[in-house]
Amino acid sequence: MAAQAGKDLLVKVDDGTGNFITVAGLRTRQMTFNADALDVTDQDSVGRWRELLAGAGARHATISGTGIFKDGVSDALVQQCFFSGMVKAFQFVVPGFGTIQGSFVITALVYKADHAQGVMFDLTVESTGALAFSPIH
């Protein structure tokens, strides 16, 4: 993946009609994709080395970042998702990489401000269900 400006990563949320609206650009971010391992080691394992069952673990993603909401409507939509605990369809657009889309729940929403800057937020979402990845060609 070529170098990209952090501000270019976009967070989009389904507005309830199947349309994804951009709610924020993230200035800093972290995307973590995990596949839990299933340990099947037993007394017959060679040298008692751990053995893992291929493809058996649960997969999940955690995406977090810091940014500024696009507008008041975007802020309100994210607040509604968090305070209701609803699962929502999100898209994360990473220029030069691709788009990750799926159902997520917001697990953390933090507002912060500096006297010389605008109000910023920290957002953490956890996947729930299968994710789709569309690479940039």
N, C-alpha and C positions, 0 to 999 in steps of 0.2 A: 504494500500500500504506500503510495506517495505521501509525502508530508502534507498535512492539512491544518488549517487554522482551527483552533478549538471552537471558535464561535460558529463554525460551519455545521456542527452537528445539530440537527433539528429534532425536537420532540413534538410529535403530533398525536392528537387524541380524537377518537371517534366522537362526533358531536351528538350521537344518538340516531343519526339518519344514515349511517354508513359512510359519511364523508369525514375525512381526516382533516382537522384544522391544526395549523401550527400554533402551539401554545408558548413555545420558548426555544431559544437557542442556548445551548449549554457552553459556558466558558471553560469549565473543567468537567471532566467526566471519567467514569470508569465503567467498563462493561466486563462482567465476569460470567463465563459460561462454565457450568459444572456438570459432571456426570459422576454420580456417586458410585463407588465400587462395591461389589458384592463379594466378600471374602469367602472362598470355598476351600480354604486350607484344611487338611485333615491329617491324621497320623501317617498316611501313605504319601504325603507330599514330599518330594525329593529334598533332602537336606532340611526339612521343616521350613522351606521357603514359602512365603505367602503366595497363594494362587487366587486369581480373580476370575470371575465368570464374565466372559465377554458379552457386552451389550445388555447386562442385566440391571444395571443401576438406574436410578431416576435421574433425569436430566433437568436442569433448571438454570435460569439466568437472573442475575441481579445487575441492575443498571442504576448508577447514581451520578449526580452531577450538581454543579452550581451554575445558576444563570439568572436571567432577568425575564420576567413574563413579558410577552408581546404586548398585552393590553389587559384591561380590567376583566373582559369577558374570559380570557384565557386563565387568568388567576382564579376567577370564580368557578370555572369548570374543574380545575385541579382541586380546589378546596372541596367542591361537591363530591368528587371521587374519594378524597381522603376521609372526610367526615362521615360519609355514608358507608365507607368500607366496600364500595362496589368494585367489582372486577370490570375493567374497561379495556377496549381494544386500543393499543398504542402502536405507533410506528416510530422508529428511531432511524433517521436518515443520516448516514455517514458518507459524505462525499468521497469519492475515490475508492470506496469499499462496498457499500450496498445499503439495503434497507432490511431492518429486522422488524417483523410485525407479529403481534400475538396479543393474548390476554395477559394483563398485568394488574396487580393490586399495589397501591401506594402504601409503603410501610413506614416512610418517614417524610415529613414535610417541615422544613425549618425556614423561618424568615429571619433575615439579618440585615443590618444597615450600618453604614459608616456615615458620619456627619457630612462627609464630602462626596458621597456617592448615593445612587439610588438604592431602593430596597432590592435585595437579592434573596434567592431561595436556594436551599439544598433539597434535592428530591431523590428518594430511593424507591425503586419499584422492583417487585419480584414477579417472575413469570408464574402463570398458572395455566397449564395446558401446553399444547404444541406450539412452537414458534416456526415462522417461515422466514427464510433468508433469501433475498434477491440480490445477487452480486451485480456490481456495475461492470459492464463489459466494455 
